[in-house]
């Protein structure tokens, strides 16, 4: 399922350092603007303790986690919407993602240049927002003139689309992102077709210094304030610390380092899981002696849609699904025990998956 989160932000806020921690891909990083020019793509395993627990019971030959794609996009600057700083290329890369991880610098360090000369995450956020909103406004206005003609000669669908675009235009002109608008269900498909950058869900990632990674700081407090007002997610992470952790080869060394820092787990593990949620994804499992595997589906996916993730033939020839709840399997210790307890259900085409379901599919092609 090729859904991507794009890491965005101003130059020198720690995007590429963070991406390097997330992925085995080594994005160039440096203390100057536009260090990242081409977007770097990482396909990253989603940490999930449930997969480990299932594997301990089943003892399979292979264990395969599910993944999420993260794209490191070059730093934006003022004027990007007009092409400044390779802006058109960068904005095009953002448009191709499905959700945004907005990295904000929340630390002081005189040795690391800030493009605006001082640290202010509120200002930095607004700079990015304005550039993305201006680009969306340009896209909307370019399309409105074409639709307006069709709406004017009685095309009902075109009239409805034009009315929506008028709303979008007014919203963007007030400096508000499209994601803040309430959109009717029937208009969502057209909104998706527009590929507006500010319609994408966003999570703010506060990159802090070592001393603030547990308790946060005044910069983080400011980010939390506007994130709460927007209903957006927020995560505090120390990219420098994560880089140090990534250099440790042994799990025991990593755990000892985390404990010394007062952390329960690496920040990148939290970030990957939050990116997964931001994309509105969930996991189901298949469990057998050959393989225990995690699979990705959209929240709200039906049993045939989940089967199609494994192979399109499974969806086309879907007959039924045998479903075990993860909690029941862990508690009872085997598929046979789940069956004997009467907790294995047989579901049809309308069954909507729950997160963590363990599935067997029956199909005929």
Helices and strands as residue ranges (DSSP letters): E 4-8, H 15-22, E 40-45, H 49-58, E 62-64, E 67-72, G 80-82, G 84-86, H 87-95, E 99-105, H 121-152, H 156-173, G 178-180, G 185-187, H 188-194, G 197-199, E 201-207, G 210-212, H 218-230, E 233-237, H 239-246, H 251-261, H 267-278, E 281-287, E 291-298, H 303-310, H 312-316, E 318-324, H 326-332, H 335-340, E 345-347, E 358-363
